[in-house]
Amino acid sequence: MAGRRRWSTEEILDAAAELLRTSDPDSFSVRKLAAALGTDSSSLYRHFRSKTELLRAVADRILLTAMDGYRPEGDWRQRVTALALRVREAFGQQPQLASVWGRHASSGTGSRLVMEEALQALRASGLPDEEIPARYHRFAVLVSALIASEAGVDTVTPEEREQGLELFRVAVLGADPERFPALAHFARDIRPLVVDRRAAFEEILAAQLDGIEAAVRTSLPLGPGAPADGGL
């Protein structure tokens, strides 16, 4: 009688990613993954100690994909922007996995590569070292939140999307001007969340980077001979 096939770690991650792409991530379980592979859960726990560890590994592979072939180019601001857009694009290809990343994070090589590049770029900005961890945290929270939000839109069916757009039109264009005067005033110019998402992503990120540039300017030492009180 032939022995049960031994699945490699990469094969397990491939199957988990496919299962997550085609089903609700909240319903994902090691038992369902084992059934898809034709094995039992105990064989998978030899590779991953828990469901959370498995999900973190799946998310980390998306980050590895994002960093594949990446080469830092330009100044610090261009590097941070390029990094954020690469991560956004990688999860845009597999939006079901964005919520997994947002919920379970990652601690693998992909995560470390993203963190290393972001931190190096922030150091190149001229920020004092003591300010960089907090600035990195704000950047990470912003990017992960924006990507998770976009992914939620990408995972709906065309029918659900059209229903959502219709509800948006009713809610906005049909707003009572006496009760919602500002909404009625701007109704024809307000766009649904599904419109121009990349532009919105870049503008929000740019605002974050503007704040870093402002912080760098205020932290620069005074030039030679400049009065400490600014001449006042």
C-alpha positions as CSV (number, residue, x, y, z in Angstrom):
1,M,0.0,0.0,0.0
2,A,1.5,3.3,-1.1
3,G,2.4,5.8,1.7
4,R,0.6,9.1,2.1
5,R,2.3,11.8,0.0
6,R,4.5,14.3,1.9
7,W,3.7,17.9,1.0
8,S,6.5,20.4,1.0
9,T,6.2,23.7,2.9
10,E,6.0,25.6,-0.5
11,E,3.3,23.3,-1.8
12,I,1.3,23.8,1.4
13,L,1.6,27.6,1.1
14,D,0.6,27.4,-2.6
15,A,-2.6,25.5,-1.7
16,A,-3.3,27.8,1.2
17,A,-3.0,30.9,-1.0
18,E,-5.3,29.3,-3.6
19,L,-7.9,28.4,-0.9
20,L,-7.8,32.0,0.4
21,R,-8.2,33.5,-3.0
22,T,-11.3,31.5,-3.7
23,S,-13.1,31.6,-0.4
24,D,-13.8,33.9,2.5
25,P,-10.6,34.3,4.6
26,D,-12.7,34.2,7.8
27,S,-13.8,30.6,6.9
28,F,-10.2,29.4,6.3
29,S,-9.1,26.6,8.5
30,V,-6.2,24.1,8.6
31,R,-8.8,21.3,8.4
32,K,-10.2,22.7,5.1
33,L,-6.6,23.1,3.7
34,A,-5.8,19.5,4.7
35,A,-8.9,18.3,2.9
36,A,-7.9,20.2,-0.2
37,L,-4.5,18.5,-0.1
38,G,-6.0,15.1,0.6
39,T,-4.3,14.7,3.9
40,D,-5.0,15.3,7.6
41,S,-4.4,18.4,9.8
42,S,-1.6,16.7,11.8
43,S,0.6,16.5,8.8
44,L,0.3,20.3,8.2
45,Y,1.1,21.0,11.8
46,R,4.5,19.5,11.3
47,H,5.2,22.5,9.1
48,F,3.3,25.2,10.9
49,R,2.6,25.2,14.6
50,S,-0.7,27.1,14.3
51,K,-3.2,28.5,11.8
52,T,-1.9,32.0,12.6
53,E,1.7,31.0,11.8
54,L,0.5,29.5,8.5
55,L,-1.4,32.7,7.6
56,R,1.6,34.8,8.4
57,A,3.7,32.8,6.1
58,V,1.1,33.1,3.2
59,A,1.1,36.9,3.7
60,D,4.9,37.0,3.8
61,R,5.0,35.4,0.4
62,I,3.1,38.4,-1.0
63,L,5.7,40.7,0.4
64,L,8.4,38.6,-1.1
65,T,6.7,38.9,-4.5
66,A,6.5,42.7,-4.0
67,M,10.3,42.9,-3.3
68,D,11.3,40.5,-6.1
69,G,13.6,42.4,-8.4
70,Y,13.3,45.6,-6.4
71,R,16.2,48.0,-6.6
72,P,16.2,51.3,-4.7
73,E,16.2,54.3,-7.1
74,G,15.9,58.0,-6.6
75,D,15.8,60.0,-3.3
76,W,14.3,58.8,-0.1
77,R,10.8,60.0,-1.0
78,Q,10.8,58.2,-4.4
79,R,12.0,55.1,-2.6
80,V,9.2,55.1,0.0
81,T,6.6,55.8,-2.7
82,A,7.9,53.0,-5.0
83,L,7.9,50.6,-2.0
84,A,4.4,51.4,-1.0
85,L,3.1,51.1,-4.6
86,R,4.9,47.7,-5.1
87,V,3.2,46.3,-1.9
88,R,-0.1,47.7,-3.1
89,E,0.2,46.1,-6.5
90,A,1.2,42.8,-5.0
91,F,-1.8,42.6,-2.8
92,G,-4.0,44.0,-5.6
93,Q,-3.2,40.8,-7.5
94,Q,-4.5,38.7,-4.6
95,P,-6.9,41.0,-2.7
96,Q,-8.3,38.2,-0.5
97,L,-4.9,38.0,1.1
98,A,-4.7,41.7,2.1
99,S,-7.1,41.2,5.0
100,V,-4.9,38.2,6.1
101,W,-1.8,40.5,6.1
102,G,-3.7,43.3,7.9
103,R,-4.9,41.0,10.6
104,H,-2.0,38.6,11.1
105,A,0.9,40.7,9.9
106,S,4.1,38.9,9.0
107,S,7.5,38.2,10.5
108,G,9.2,36.5,7.6
109,T,11.9,37.5,5.1
110,G,9.4,39.4,2.9
111,S,8.4,41.5,5.9
112,R,12.0,42.2,6.9
113,L,12.9,43.2,3.3
114,V,10.0,45.8,3.3
115,M,10.9,47.1,6.7
116,E,14.6,47.3,5.9
117,E,14.0,49.4,2.7
118,A,11.5,51.7,4.4
119,L,13.8,52.3,7.4
120,Q,16.8,52.9,5.1
121,A,14.8,55.4,3.0
122,L,13.7,57.2,6.1
123,R,17.3,57.5,7.4
124,A,18.2,58.9,4.0
125,S,15.6,61.6,4.5
126,G,17.6,63.3,7.2
127,L,15.3,62.5,10.1
128,P,17.1,62.0,13.4
129,D,17.4,58.3,14.3
130,E,15.2,58.7,17.4
131,E,12.3,59.9,15.2
132,I,12.5,57.1,12.6
133,P,10.7,54.3,14.4
134,A,7.6,56.4,15.0
135,R,7.6,57.7,11.5
136,Y,8.0,54.1,10.1
137,H,5.0,53.0,12.3
138,R,2.8,55.7,10.9
139,F,3.8,54.8,7.4
140,A,3.2,51.1,7.9
141,V,-0.2,51.7,9.5
142,L,-1.3,54.0,6.7
143,V,-0.2,51.7,3.9
144,S,-1.7,48.6,5.4
145,A,-5.0,50.3,6.1
146,L,-5.2,51.7,2.6
147,I,-4.4,48.4,1.0
148,A,-6.9,46.5,3.2
149,S,-9.6,49.0,2.3
150,E,-8.9,48.7,-1.4
151,A,-8.9,44.9,-1.1
152,G,-12.3,45.0,0.4
153,V,-13.6,46.7,-2.7
154,D,-11.8,44.3,-5.1
155,T,-13.3,41.2,-3.6
156,V,-16.9,42.1,-4.2
157,T,-18.7,40.6,-7.2
158,P,-19.7,42.8,-10.2
159,E,-23.3,42.5,-9.1
160,E,-22.4,43.7,-5.6
161,R,-20.4,46.5,-6.9
162,E,-23.2,47.8,-9.2
163,Q,-25.6,47.5,-6.3
164,G,-23.2,49.5,-4.1
165,L,-22.9,52.2,-6.8
166,E,-26.6,52.5,-7.1
167,L,-27.0,52.8,-3.3
168,F,-24.3,55.5,-3.4
169,R,-26.1,57.5,-6.1
170,V,-29.4,57.3,-4.2
171,A,-27.7,58.3,-0.9
172,V,-25.8,61.2,-2.4
173,L,-27.8,62.6,-5.3
174,G,-31.0,62.0,-3.4
175,A,-29.9,63.8,-0.2
176,D,-32.5,66.2,1.3
177,P,-30.8,69.6,1.0
178,E,-32.5,70.9,4.1
179,R,-31.2,68.1,6.3
180,F,-27.9,67.5,4.5
181,P,-27.1,70.9,2.9
182,A,-23.3,70.3,2.4
183,L,-23.9,66.8,1.0
184,A,-26.5,68.2,-1.4
185,H,-24.2,71.0,-2.4
186,F,-21.3,68.7,-3.3
187,A,-23.3,65.7,-4.4
188,R,-22.4,65.8,-8.1
189,D,-18.7,66.1,-7.4
190,I,-18.3,63.4,-4.7
191,R,-17.0,60.2,-6.2
192,P,-17.5,56.6,-5.0
193,L,-14.7,54.9,-3.2
194,V,-14.1,52.6,-6.2
195,V,-13.0,55.6,-8.4
196,D,-9.4,56.8,-8.9
197,R,-8.1,54.7,-6.0
198,R,-4.4,54.8,-7.1
199,A,-4.5,58.6,-7.3
200,A,-6.1,58.7,-3.8
201,F,-3.5,56.3,-2.5
202,E,-0.6,58.4,-3.9
203,E,-2.1,61.7,-2.6
204,I,-2.6,60.3,0.9
205,L,0.9,58.9,1.0
206,A,2.3,62.2,-0.3
207,A,0.7,64.0,2.5
208,Q,2.4,61.7,5.0
209,L,5.7,62.2,3.3
210,D,5.2,66.0,3.3
211,G,4.9,65.7,7.1
212,I,8.2,64.0,7.2
213,E,9.9,66.6,5.1
214,A,8.5,69.3,7.4
215,A,9.9,67.4,10.4
216,V,13.3,67.2,8.7
217,R,13.4,70.9,8.1
218,T,12.5,71.7,11.7
219,S,15.2,69.3,13.0
220,L,18.0,70.7,10.9
221,P,20.7,72.5,12.9
222,L,21.2,76.2,12.5
223,G,23.9,77.3,10.0
224,P,27.2,78.7,11.2
225,G,26.8,82.1,12.8
226,A,23.0,82.0,13.0
227,P,21.7,83.3,16.3
228,A,20.1,80.6,18.5
229,D,17.0,82.7,18.9
230,G,16.5,83.2,15.2
231,G,17.4,86.9,15.5
232,L,14.4,88.0,17.6
